[in-house]
Amino acid sequence: MHSELNRLISALQEFYARERYILDRDLGERALTHRLAVHLERNFLGWDVDCDYNRLGDRAMLLPRGAIVSTDDELGKSIYPDIVVHKRAVPDNLLAIEVRKASNHQPLAHDRHKLMALTDPHLWFAYWIGVLVILDRRSVITPEIYVGARIDPALSVWFAGRLQQMGLAGG
């Protein structure tokens, strides 16, 4: 997992070095996720990197009724991760990333529950790793790593420490 998270850190370094325009102008979260995905593609060669992707092959990623993320319909709720690193046609889901702007003051509960669901090994589309990154204009604030449908405190501390070493940690 450290290798994959180090590649995410490299993408974040590139993102903060090259995306000053959108960061300094406080553009929307979707603009940030798209540009971060562009930098992820360079660091995850051989993988597909997509934003708001809710499929595995032809199947939509639906949470079962009564899942930890609220459902809007009888069958389940379609779930749209901000960024995923995966293989589109086969069940090989590596990384799900939820991105928030530091200026977003909505509760974190929804993003956390989404990452718990996305990494739940009992669901057919489970991602190996989930990451919550809160992007400030100059750094990442309080990142969280999810594995096996729960936050992984040791991995979260390691990731935050690596961000600190690279000059990317804040707040």
C-alpha positions in Angstrom: 0.0 0.0 0.0 2.9 2.3 0.7 3.9 2.2 -3.0 0.4 3.2 -4.2 0.2 6.0 -1.6 3.7 7.3 -2.5 2.4 7.6 -6.1 -0.5 9.6 -4.9 1.9 11.8 -3.0 3.9 12.3 -6.2 0.7 13.3 -8.0 -0.2 15.7 -5.2 3.3 17.3 -5.5 2.8 17.8 -9.3 -0.7 19.1 -8.6 0.4 21.8 -6.2 3.4 22.7 -8.4 1.4 23.1 -11.6 -2.1 24.1 -10.6 -1.5 27.4 -8.9 -4.0 29.1 -11.2 -7.0 27.1 -10.1 -5.8 26.9 -6.5 -5.2 30.6 -6.1 -8.6 31.5 -7.6 -10.4 29.1 -5.4 -12.1 27.2 -8.2 -14.7 24.5 -7.6 -14.1 21.0 -6.3 -14.8 19.4 -9.7 -12.0 21.5 -11.4 -9.6 20.4 -8.6 -10.6 16.7 -8.9 -10.2 16.8 -12.7 -6.7 18.3 -12.5 -5.6 16.0 -9.7 -6.8 13.0 -11.9 -4.6 14.3 -14.7 -1.6 14.1 -12.5 -2.6 10.7 -11.1 -2.6 9.3 -14.7 1.1 10.1 -15.0 1.8 8.2 -11.7 -0.4 5.2 -12.3 0.6 4.0 -15.8 -1.3 1.0 -16.9 -4.3 2.0 -14.8 -7.4 3.9 -15.7 -8.0 7.1 -13.8 -11.6 8.5 -13.8 -13.7 11.2 -12.1 -17.2 10.5 -10.9 -17.1 7.0 -12.3 -19.9 4.6 -11.1 -19.4 1.5 -13.2 -17.6 -1.8 -13.3 -17.9 -3.0 -16.8 -21.6 -2.6 -17.6 -22.7 -2.8 -13.9 -23.5 0.4 -11.9 -22.0 0.5 -8.5 -25.1 0.5 -6.3 -24.9 0.3 -2.5 -27.2 -2.3 -1.0 -30.4 -1.1 0.7 -29.6 -0.1 4.3 -25.9 0.5 3.6 -24.0 3.1 5.7 -24.5 5.7 3.0 -28.1 6.7 2.6 -30.2 5.2 -0.2 -32.5 7.3 -2.4 -34.4 4.5 -4.2 -35.7 0.9 -3.6 -32.7 -0.9 -5.2 -29.9 1.1 -3.7 -27.9 4.3 -4.3 -25.6 4.8 -7.1 -22.2 5.9 -5.8 -19.9 8.3 -7.5 -16.3 8.4 -6.1 -14.6 11.7 -6.9 -11.5 10.0 -8.4 -10.8 6.3 -9.0 -7.7 4.4 -10.1 -8.9 1.1 -11.5 -9.3 -1.2 -14.5 -12.6 -0.2 -16.3 -13.5 -3.6 -17.7 -12.4 -6.0 -15.0 -12.9 -6.1 -11.2 -9.6 -4.5 -10.3 -10.3 -1.4 -8.2 -7.2 0.0 -6.6 -7.8 3.5 -5.2 -10.9 5.6 -4.5 -10.3 9.2 -3.6 -12.7 11.7 -2.1 -11.5 15.3 -2.5 -12.8 18.3 -0.5 -11.8 21.9 -0.5 -10.7 23.2 2.9 -13.3 26.0 2.5 -16.1 23.3 2.4 -17.7 23.5 5.8 -20.2 20.7 5.3 -19.8 17.8 7.7 -17.2 15.1 6.6 -19.6 12.3 7.5 -20.9 11.7 4.0 -17.4 11.4 2.5 -16.2 9.2 5.3 -19.2 6.9 4.9 -18.7 6.8 1.2 -15.1 5.7 1.6 -16.1 3.0 4.2 -18.6 1.7 1.6 -16.2 1.9 -1.3 -13.6 -0.2 0.6 -16.0 -2.7 2.1 -14.6 -6.1 1.1 -18.1 -7.6 1.2 -19.2 -5.4 -1.8 -18.5 -6.7 -5.2 -16.8 -3.5 -6.3 -14.6 -2.9 -3.3 -11.5 -0.7 -3.7 -8.3 -1.8 -2.1 -7.6 1.7 -0.6 -9.8 4.8 0.0 -8.3 8.2 0.6 -9.9 11.4 1.9 -7.9 14.5 1.0 -8.8 18.0 2.1 -7.1 20.4 -0.3 -6.1 23.8 1.0 -4.5 26.4 -1.4 -1.0 25.2 -0.5 -1.3 21.9 1.2 -3.3 18.8 2.2 -5.1 19.0 5.5 -5.8 15.9 7.7 -5.8 13.1 5.2 -7.5 9.8 6.1 -6.8 6.3 4.6 -9.5 3.7 4.5 -8.9 -0.1 4.2 -11.5 -2.8 4.7 -14.4 -0.5 5.3 -12.7 1.5 8.1 -10.2 4.2 8.7 -6.7 2.8 9.1 -5.1 5.0 11.8 -1.6 3.8 11.4 -1.6 4.2 7.6 -3.3 7.6 8.0 -0.5 8.8 10.3 2.2 7.4 7.9 0.6 9.1 4.9 0.3 12.4 6.8 4.0 12.1 7.8 5.0 11.5 4.2 3.0 14.6 3.1 4.8 16.5 5.9 8.2 15.3 4.7 7.3 16.4 1.1 6.1 19.9 2.3 2.5 19.1 1.4 0.9 18.9 4.9 -0.9 21.7 6.5 -3.6 22.7 9.0 
